Amino acid sequence: MAKFIFVTGGVVSGLGKGITSASLGMLMKVRGFRTTNIKIDPYLNYDAGTMNPYQHGEVFVLDDGGEVDLDLGNYERFLDTSLSFDHNITTGKVYSVVIEKERKGEYLGATVQVIPHVTNEIKERIRRIARDYDVVIIEIGGTVGDIESMPFLEAARQMQLEEGRENVAFVHVTYVPKLRVVGEQKTKPTQHSVKELRSLGIQPDAIVARSEEPLEESARLKISLFTNVPDEAVISAYDVEDTYEVPLMLEKEGLARYLTKRLGLPEKKPELNAWSEMVEAYKNLKDTVEIAIVGKYVKLSDSYLSIKEALKHSSVANGVKVKIRWIEAEELERHGIKLLEGVDGVIVPGGFGARGTEGKMMAVRYARENDIPFLGICFGFQLTVVEFARNVLGMEGAHSTEIDPHTSYPVVDLMPEQRDLDRLGGTMRLGAYPVRIKPNTLARGLYGREIVYERHRHRWEVNPEYIERFEKAGLVFSGIAGDDERRMEILELPENSYFIATQFHPEFKSRPMNPAPVFRGLVKAAKEKKYGS
């Protein structure tokens, strides 16, 4: 029988519930329990696919094609696992199913209500995933008190009643501010947040107190007293240099040990040596390289969270710390390539729409002509093709038909099956597809095998009619789709020291102990450029 741990948030949003949930999942997994994480997003969107990254950070793509919240990326990285679209529950998903059942008459004429019909659907989704696991950690997005979260909190309350208190625990993440004027940590916001939670019928079993500095003992005792939580279960989660330190901090504070005891699970010694060594290795890196990320959402770095993490993983693998130079593509258009001077590597990531495309191509050209280690991803791959067509093949005005439907040289175009779609959500080439890598290429050397499965999120493709002309000019398409040979997947320029671009998103499968090969190669090339091989 599965044990359920619900993670809720209070006081303010953005406290790190996702990292807390991912860390807790990892701490349960290293104790030998079959563990998984679920993310509940209370928004009405069916999925995260049509949401602007400025509103919600990056859209993370799963193997099965699910477009989900970035927290699922944290879960996959911390647990070293692959999740499914069912691991992300949204209000849109729940209500669409409830309405569909009502239309089919499955409720036998009943008045369809939030309780029991919506809450039953939520509980059924959680239990369906739980069948294969010992421990399921469910993060409820938003902040306690939000109207959107109410049905999910009610479903969680009901689950404790139905599954038994010994099988369901609640962890509440709150904020403990320290006012400069007074000079002490204030617990009143936490008290009010727990009061709000208790008014909904939920008594937290543990409180994770987020603060800039370690929780003072007086604050811990006060929180314990006023929230009816044992002081050993009031966990200090203070700011750390790197998110990968959080599991080690929570383990030291005893959160997983307490919850294991609370849920009647056998206490097992966690295997954290490899993780600890990875964290220490990253913290002790001395040499640095600077890699530019030229994008259109750089004002919110969470828009490229998985890229940041893949660079971090590659830092450890190469023994050099990556410093990121964030460059807004439109700023590059305005101020010129001087913004790129001195970088050791360039990444042009994905994105949709015309804004910033010329700036991204300026970055591609700068890297290509100056032999700067380069990685293009998704739209960055497509714009690399466009830049090559314009500046090497002399195809003036060449473009993607996404940006210029009337271009004379449609070197990037829609596949015929995509042309008549009138819906944006879930209609792209999404999820993991096979990529066949040609022998004797940079890509084959990086991956070390012929067939790899990588995650996609795009509609437009390199136009097959132009492939021969590109290859005659020296561009090598070293990866081709394993399920459709019309689709180009990887390109590279053999004459450059490191110049590669991928139609897929390699960052989504990068892990702390196993970096994405093209990122690892980029950081290695940047290190060699700066320090010599």
C-alpha positions as CSV (number, residue, x, y, z in Angstrom):
1,M,0.0,0.0,0.0
2,A,1.4,3.4,-1.0
3,K,2.2,6.2,1.4
4,F,1.2,9.7,0.3
5,I,3.0,12.9,1.3
6,F,1.3,16.2,0.3
7,V,3.5,19.3,0.0
8,T,1.7,22.6,0.3
9,G,2.9,26.2,0.4
10,G,2.1,29.3,2.4
11,V,2.8,32.9,3.0
12,V,4.2,33.7,-0.5
13,S,4.8,31.8,-3.8
14,G,8.2,31.0,-5.2
15,L,9.5,29.5,-1.9
16,G,10.9,26.4,-3.5
17,K,8.1,23.8,-3.0
18,G,9.3,22.1,-6.2
19,I,12.9,21.7,-5.0
20,T,11.6,20.6,-1.5
21,S,9.4,18.0,-3.1
22,A,12.1,16.8,-5.5
23,S,14.6,16.6,-2.6
24,L,12.1,14.7,-0.4
25,G,11.5,12.3,-3.3
26,M,15.2,11.7,-3.7
27,L,15.7,11.2,0.0
28,M,13.0,8.5,0.0
29,K,14.4,6.9,-3.1
30,V,17.9,6.6,-1.7
31,R,16.4,4.8,1.3
32,G,15.3,2.1,-1.1
33,F,11.6,3.0,-1.5
34,R,10.0,3.0,-4.9
35,T,9.2,6.7,-5.1
36,T,7.6,9.1,-7.5
37,N,6.5,12.8,-7.5
38,I,3.3,14.3,-8.8
39,K,2.8,18.0,-9.5
40,I,-0.7,19.6,-9.1
41,D,-1.1,22.9,-11.0
42,P,-4.3,24.6,-10.2
43,Y,-4.5,26.7,-13.4
44,L,-7.3,26.1,-15.9
45,N,-4.9,25.4,-18.8
46,Y,-5.0,21.8,-19.8
47,D,-1.2,21.7,-19.9
48,A,1.7,24.2,-19.9
49,G,2.3,24.0,-23.6
50,T,0.6,27.3,-24.7
51,M,1.9,29.3,-21.7
52,N,4.4,32.2,-22.1
53,P,7.7,31.3,-20.4
54,Y,7.7,34.7,-18.7
55,Q,4.6,33.7,-16.8
56,H,5.6,30.2,-15.7
57,G,9.2,29.5,-16.7
58,E,10.2,26.9,-19.2
59,V,7.8,24.3,-20.6
60,F,9.3,21.0,-19.8
61,V,8.7,18.1,-22.2
62,L,8.4,14.5,-21.1
63,D,9.2,11.3,-23.1
64,D,5.5,10.7,-23.8
65,G,5.1,14.2,-25.2
66,G,3.5,15.8,-22.2
67,E,4.1,19.6,-21.9
68,V,4.4,20.2,-18.2
69,D,5.5,22.6,-15.4
70,L,9.3,23.0,-14.9
71,D,9.0,21.3,-11.5
72,L,8.7,18.0,-13.2
73,G,12.1,18.6,-14.7
74,N,13.4,19.0,-11.1
75,Y,11.7,15.8,-10.1
76,E,13.3,13.9,-13.1
77,R,16.8,15.3,-12.3
78,F,16.7,14.7,-8.6
79,L,15.2,11.2,-8.8
80,D,17.1,10.3,-12.0
81,T,13.9,9.0,-13.6
82,S,11.4,9.6,-16.4
83,L,7.9,10.7,-15.6
84,S,4.6,10.6,-17.6
85,F,2.1,13.2,-18.5
86,D,-0.2,11.7,-15.8
87,H,2.3,13.0,-13.2
88,N,1.1,16.5,-13.9
89,I,-2.5,17.2,-12.8
90,T,-4.1,20.5,-13.8
91,T,-7.5,22.0,-13.1
92,G,-8.0,21.9,-16.9
93,K,-7.4,18.2,-17.1
94,V,-9.7,17.4,-14.2
95,Y,-12.6,19.6,-15.3
96,S,-12.4,18.4,-18.9
97,V,-12.8,14.8,-17.8
98,V,-15.6,15.6,-15.4
99,I,-17.5,17.5,-18.0
100,E,-17.0,14.7,-20.6
101,K,-18.3,12.2,-18.1
102,E,-21.4,14.4,-17.4
103,R,-22.1,14.7,-21.2
104,K,-21.9,10.9,-21.5
105,G,-24.4,10.5,-18.6
106,E,-21.9,8.7,-16.4
107,Y,-23.1,10.5,-13.3
108,L,-26.6,8.9,-13.6
109,G,-28.4,12.2,-13.5
110,A,-26.7,13.6,-10.4
111,T,-26.0,17.3,-9.9
112,V,-22.3,17.5,-10.8
113,Q,-20.4,19.3,-8.1
114,V,-16.9,20.0,-6.9
115,I,-17.6,17.6,-4.0
116,P,-17.7,14.7,-4.8
117,H,-17.2,14.7,-8.5
118,V,-14.2,16.9,-9.0
119,T,-12.5,15.7,-5.8
120,N,-13.1,12.1,-6.7
121,E,-11.4,12.6,-10.1
122,I,-8.4,14.2,-8.4
123,K,-8.1,11.3,-6.0
124,E,-8.5,8.7,-8.7
125,R,-5.7,10.3,-10.7
126,I,-3.3,10.3,-7.7
127,R,-4.2,6.7,-6.8
128,R,-3.8,5.5,-10.4
129,I,-0.1,6.5,-10.3
130,A,0.4,5.3,-6.8
131,R,-0.2,1.6,-7.8
132,D,3.4,1.1,-8.7
133,Y,5.1,2.9,-5.8
134,D,5.8,2.8,-2.1
135,V,5.9,6.5,-1.6
136,V,4.1,9.2,-3.7
137,I,4.9,12.9,-3.1
138,I,2.3,15.3,-4.3
139,E,3.1,19.0,-4.6
140,I,0.1,21.2,-4.6
141,G,1.0,24.4,-6.6
142,G,0.1,27.9,-5.5
143,T,-0.3,29.2,-2.0
144,V,-2.8,28.1,0.7
145,G,-5.7,30.5,0.5
146,D,-5.8,30.7,-3.3
147,I,-9.3,29.9,-4.6
148,E,-7.9,27.7,-7.4
149,S,-6.2,25.3,-4.9
150,M,-9.3,24.6,-2.8
151,P,-10.6,21.5,-4.6
152,F,-7.1,19.9,-4.5
153,L,-6.6,20.6,-0.8
154,E,-10.1,19.2,-0.1
155,A,-9.2,16.1,-2.1
156,A,-6.0,15.7,0.0
157,R,-8.0,16.1,3.2
158,Q,-10.4,13.4,2.0
159,M,-7.5,11.1,1.1
160,Q,-6.1,11.2,4.7
161,L,-9.6,10.2,5.9
162,E,-10.0,7.4,3.4
163,E,-6.4,6.0,3.4
164,G,-5.8,6.4,7.1
165,R,-3.7,8.9,8.9
166,E,-0.8,6.4,9.0
167,N,-0.6,6.5,5.2
168,V,-0.9,10.2,4.5
169,A,1.3,13.0,5.7
170,F,1.3,16.8,5.1
171,V,4.4,19.0,4.7
172,H,3.9,22.7,4.7
173,V,6.5,25.0,3.2
174,T,6.4,28.6,4.6
175,Y,8.5,31.7,4.8
176,V,10.1,33.1,7.9
177,P,11.2,36.7,7.3
178,K,13.8,38.5,9.2
179,L,13.0,42.2,9.5
180,R,16.1,44.5,9.5
181,V,14.4,46.9,11.9
182,V,13.9,44.3,14.6
183,G,16.7,41.9,13.8
184,E,14.8,38.7,14.6
185,Q,13.0,36.1,12.6
186,K,9.3,36.5,12.5
187,T,7.0,33.5,12.8
188,K,3.6,35.2,12.6
189,P,3.2,34.7,8.8
190,T,3.8,30.9,9.3
191,Q,1.3,30.8,12.2
192,H,-1.4,32.5,10.0
193,S,-0.6,30.2,7.1
194,V,-1.0,27.1,9.2
195,K,-4.2,28.5,10.7
196,E,-5.5,28.9,7.1
197,L,-4.5,25.2,6.4
198,R,-6.2,23.9,9.5
199,S,-9.4,25.8,8.7
200,L,-9.5,23.5,5.6
201,G,-9.2,20.4,7.8
202,I,-5.5,19.8,7.3
203,Q,-3.0,19.7,10.2
204,P,0.6,19.7,8.8
205,D,2.9,17.0,10.1
206,A,6.0,18.9,9.3
207,I,6.9,22.5,8.5
208,V,9.7,23.4,6.2
209,A,10.7,27.0,7.2
210,R,12.3,28.9,4.4
211,S,14.6,31.7,5.4
212,E,17.7,33.5,4.3
213,E,19.7,32.3,7.3
214,P,19.3,29.1,9.5
215,L,16.2,29.1,11.7
216,E,16.9,30.4,15.1
217,E,16.1,28.0,17.9
218,S,13.6,30.4,19.5
219,A,11.8,30.7,16.2
220,R,11.7,26.9,15.8
221,L,10.2,26.4,19.2
222,K,7.6,29.2,18.7
223,I,6.5,27.7,15.3
224,S,6.2,24.3,17.0
225,L,4.1,25.7,19.9
226,F,1.7,27.7,17.7
227,T,1.2,25.2,14.9
228,N,1.0,22.0,17.0
229,V,3.9,20.4,15.1
230,P,6.7,18.6,17.0
231,D,9.9,20.8,17.1
232,E,11.9,18.0,15.4
233,A,9.5,18.3,12.5
234,V,10.1,22.1,12.1
235,I,12.8,22.0,9.4
236,S,15.2,24.8,8.8
237,A,15.6,25.3,5.0
238,Y,17.8,28.3,4.6
239,D,19.3,29.7,1.4
240,V,22.2,27.7,-0.1
241,E,24.6,28.3,-2.9
242,D,23.2,25.6,-5.1
243,T,19.8,23.7,-5.3
244,Y,21.6,20.3,-5.3
245,E,22.6,21.0,-1.7
246,V,19.0,21.1,-0.6
247,P,18.5,17.3,-0.2
248,L,21.7,17.1,2.0
249,M,20.4,20.0,4.1
250,L,17.0,18.4,4.5
251,E,18.6,15.1,5.4
252,K,20.7,16.8,8.0
253,E,17.6,18.4,9.4
254,G,15.9,15.0,9.6
255,L,12.8,15.6,7.4
256,A,12.9,12.2,5.6
257,R,13.7,10.4,8.8
258,Y,10.8,12.0,10.6
259,L,8.3,11.3,7.8
260,T,9.6,7.7,7.5
261,K,8.8,7.2,11.2
262,R,5.5,9.1,10.9
263,L,4.3,6.9,8.1
264,G,5.4,3.6,9.7
265,L,8.0,2.9,7.0
266,P,11.1,0.9,7.9
267,E,14.1,3.2,8.6
268,K,16.9,2.6,6.1
269,K,20.2,4.2,5.7
270,P,20.2,6.6,2.8
271,E,22.9,6.2,0.1
272,L,23.9,9.8,-0.4
273,N,27.7,9.4,-1.0
274,A,27.6,9.9,-4.8
275,W,25.3,12.9,-4.5
276,S,27.5,14.5,-1.8
277,E,30.6,14.0,-3.9
278,M,28.9,15.7,-6.9
279,V,27.8,18.7,-4.8
280,E,31.3,19.1,-3.3
281,A,33.0,18.8,-6.7
282,Y,30.8,21.6,-8.1
283,K,31.4,23.9,-5.1
284,N,35.2,23.4,-5.3
285,L,35.5,24.2,-9.0
286,K,38.1,26.9,-9.5
287,D,38.5,27.3,-13.3
288,T,35.7,29.0,-15.2
289,V,34.4,29.4,-18.7
290,E,31.8,31.9,-19.9
291,I,29.0,30.7,-22.2
292,A,26.5,33.1,-23.7
293,I,22.9,32.2,-23.9
294,V,21.3,34.3,-26.6
295,G,17.5,34.1,-26.2
296,K,14.3,36.0,-26.1
297,Y,13.2,35.2,-22.6
298,V,16.5,35.9,-20.7
299,K,14.9,38.4,-18.3
300,L,13.5,35.3,-16.5
301,S,16.3,32.8,-16.3
302,D,13.8,30.0,-15.4
303,S,12.7,30.2,-19.0
304,Y,15.9,28.2,-19.7
305,L,16.1,26.3,-16.4
306,S,17.0,22.9,-18.0
307,I,19.7,24.5,-20.1
308,K,21.2,26.1,-16.9
309,E,21.1,22.7,-15.2
310,A,22.6,20.9,-18.2
311,L,25.5,23.3,-18.0
312,K,25.9,22.7,-14.3
313,H,26.0,18.9,-14.9
314,S,28.6,19.5,-17.6
315,S,30.6,21.7,-15.3
316,V,31.2,18.8,-12.9
317,A,31.9,16.4,-15.7
318,N,34.6,18.7,-17.1
319,G,36.1,20.1,-13.9
320,V,35.3,23.7,-14.9
321,K,32.5,26.0,-13.7
322,V,30.3,27.6,-16.3
323,K,29.4,31.3,-15.9
324,I,26.4,32.3,-18.1
325,R,26.3,35.5,-20.0
326,W,22.6,36.2,-20.6
327,I,22.1,38.1,-23.8
328,E,18.7,39.3,-25.0
329,A,18.5,38.6,-28.8
330,E,16.9,42.0,-29.5
331,E,19.7,43.7,-27.6
332,L,22.2,42.0,-29.9
333,E,20.3,43.5,-32.8
334,R,20.5,46.9,-31.3
335,H,24.0,47.0,-30.0
336,G,25.9,44.5,-32.2
337,I,28.2,41.5,-31.6
338,K,30.3,43.4,-29.2
339,L,27.9,41.9,-26.6
340,L,29.5,38.5,-27.4
341,E,33.1,39.5,-27.3
342,G,35.2,37.4,-25.0
343,V,32.8,34.5,-24.5
344,D,34.1,30.9,-24.6
345,G,30.9,29.4,-26.0
346,V,27.5,30.3,-27.4
347,I,24.1,28.7,-27.1
348,V,21.1,29.7,-29.2
349,P,18.1,28.0,-27.5
350,G,14.6,27.3,-28.6
351,G,11.7,29.8,-28.8
352,F,8.7,30.7,-31.0
353,G,7.9,33.7,-33.1
354,A,9.7,36.4,-35.0
355,R,11.0,38.5,-32.1
356,G,14.8,38.3,-31.8
357,T,15.4,36.0,-34.7
358,E,17.9,38.3,-36.4
359,G,19.8,38.7,-33.2
360,K,20.0,34.9,-32.8
361,M,21.3,34.6,-36.3
362,M,24.0,37.2,-35.6
363,A,25.1,35.0,-32.7
364,V,25.2,31.9,-34.9
365,R,27.3,33.8,-37.5
366,Y,29.7,35.1,-34.9
367,A,30.3,31.7,-33.5
368,R,30.6,30.1,-36.9
369,E,33.0,32.7,-38.4
370,N,35.2,33.0,-35.2
371,D,35.2,29.3,-34.4
372,I,33.6,29.8,-31.0
373,P,32.2,26.5,-29.5
374,F,28.5,26.6,-30.5
375,L,25.3,24.7,-29.6
376,G,21.9,25.5,-31.3
377,I,18.7,24.0,-29.9
378,C,15.4,23.5,-31.7
379,F,14.6,27.0,-33.1
380,G,18.3,27.6,-32.7
381,F,18.9,24.6,-35.0
382,Q,16.5,26.0,-37.6
383,L,18.0,29.5,-37.5
384,T,21.5,28.0,-37.9
385,V,20.2,26.5,-41.2
386,V,18.8,29.9,-42.2
387,E,22.0,31.7,-41.3
388,F,24.1,29.2,-43.3
389,A,21.7,29.5,-46.3
390,R,22.0,33.3,-46.3
391,N,25.6,33.9,-45.6
392,V,27.3,30.8,-47.0
393,L,25.0,29.8,-49.9
394,G,24.1,33.3,-50.8
395,M,20.3,32.8,-50.5
396,E,19.3,36.3,-49.8
397,G,16.1,36.5,-47.7
398,A,16.2,32.7,-46.9
399,H,14.0,32.0,-43.8
400,S,11.6,29.7,-42.0
401,T,8.1,30.0,-43.3
402,E,7.1,30.3,-39.6
403,I,8.6,33.8,-39.7
404,D,8.3,34.7,-43.4
405,P,5.6,32.7,-45.2
406,H,6.6,34.3,-48.5
407,T,10.3,33.8,-48.4
408,S,12.0,32.9,-51.8
409,Y,14.1,30.3,-50.0
410,P,11.9,28.3,-47.5
411,V,14.8,26.4,-46.1
412,V,12.8,25.6,-42.9
413,D,9.1,24.7,-43.6
414,L,6.1,22.8,-42.3
415,M,5.7,19.2,-43.1
416,P,2.6,18.7,-45.2
417,E,0.7,17.0,-42.3
418,Q,1.1,20.1,-40.1
419,R,-0.3,22.6,-42.6
420,D,-4.0,22.5,-41.9
421,L,-3.9,22.4,-38.1
422,D,-6.0,25.1,-36.4
423,R,-5.1,24.3,-32.8
424,L,-1.8,25.1,-31.0
425,G,-2.0,22.9,-27.9
426,G,-0.4,19.5,-28.2
427,T,-0.2,19.4,-32.0
428,M,3.6,19.6,-32.4
429,R,6.1,16.8,-32.8
430,L,6.3,16.2,-29.0
431,G,8.2,13.8,-26.9
432,A,11.0,11.2,-27.3
433,Y,11.7,10.0,-30.9
434,P,14.5,7.9,-32.3
435,V,17.5,9.7,-33.8
436,R,19.9,7.8,-36.1
437,I,23.4,9.2,-35.9
438,K,25.8,8.8,-38.8
439,P,29.2,7.2,-38.2
440,N,32.4,9.2,-38.2
441,T,30.7,12.4,-37.0
442,L,31.1,14.7,-34.0
443,A,27.6,13.6,-32.9
444,R,28.5,9.9,-33.1
445,G,31.6,10.6,-31.0
446,L,29.6,12.4,-28.4
447,Y,26.8,9.9,-28.1
448,G,28.8,6.7,-28.7
449,R,26.0,4.9,-30.4
450,E,23.8,4.9,-33.5
451,I,20.3,5.3,-32.1
452,V,19.4,7.7,-29.3
453,Y,16.0,8.8,-28.1
454,E,15.6,12.6,-27.6
455,R,12.7,14.8,-26.7
456,H,11.2,17.2,-29.3
457,R,8.9,20.2,-29.3
458,H,8.5,21.8,-32.7
459,R,6.5,22.0,-35.9
460,W,8.9,23.3,-38.5
461,E,11.6,21.2,-40.1
462,V,14.6,21.6,-42.4
463,N,13.1,21.6,-46.0
464,P,14.3,18.3,-47.6
465,E,14.6,20.1,-51.0
466,Y,17.6,22.0,-49.8
467,I,19.6,19.2,-48.0
468,E,21.9,18.4,-51.0
469,R,22.9,22.1,-51.4
470,F,23.7,22.4,-47.8
471,E,25.8,19.3,-47.7
472,K,27.7,20.3,-50.8
473,A,28.7,23.5,-49.0
474,G,30.1,21.6,-46.0
475,L,27.2,21.4,-43.6
476,V,26.8,17.9,-42.3
477,F,23.4,16.6,-41.2
478,S,24.8,13.9,-38.8
479,G,21.5,12.9,-37.2
480,I,18.3,11.9,-39.0
481,A,15.0,10.9,-37.5
482,G,14.8,7.2,-37.0
483,D,11.1,7.1,-37.8
484,D,11.1,9.5,-40.8
485,E,14.1,10.1,-43.0
486,R,12.8,13.4,-44.2
487,R,13.5,15.0,-40.8
488,M,17.0,16.3,-40.1
489,E,17.9,16.1,-36.4
490,I,21.5,17.1,-35.9
491,L,23.8,19.4,-37.9
492,E,27.5,20.1,-37.5
493,L,30.3,21.9,-39.2
494,P,33.4,19.6,-39.3
495,E,35.8,22.6,-40.2
496,N,35.0,24.2,-36.8
497,S,36.4,23.0,-33.5
498,Y,32.9,22.5,-32.0
499,F,29.8,23.6,-34.0
500,I,26.7,21.5,-33.5
501,A,22.9,22.0,-33.4
502,T,20.0,19.8,-32.6
503,Q,16.4,19.8,-33.6
504,F,15.5,18.2,-30.3
505,H,16.0,19.5,-26.7
506,P,18.9,17.6,-25.2
507,E,18.7,19.5,-22.0
508,F,15.5,17.7,-20.9
509,K,17.3,14.4,-20.4
510,S,20.5,15.8,-18.8
511,R,21.1,14.5,-15.2
512,P,23.5,15.6,-12.5
513,M,25.6,12.4,-12.8
514,N,25.0,12.0,-16.6
515,P,25.1,15.3,-18.5
516,A,23.6,15.6,-22.0
517,P,26.4,14.7,-24.4
518,V,26.2,17.8,-26.6
519,F,26.3,20.0,-23.5
520,R,29.2,18.1,-22.0
521,G,31.0,18.5,-25.4
522,L,30.3,22.2,-25.5
523,V,31.8,22.8,-22.0
524,K,34.8,20.6,-22.9
525,A,35.4,22.6,-26.1
526,A,35.0,25.9,-24.2
527,K,37.5,24.8,-21.6
528,E,40.0,23.7,-24.3
529,K,39.5,27.1,-26.1
530,K,40.3,29.0,-23.0
531,Y,42.9,26.8,-21.3
532,G,44.2,24.6,-24.1
533,S,43.6,20.9,-24.5
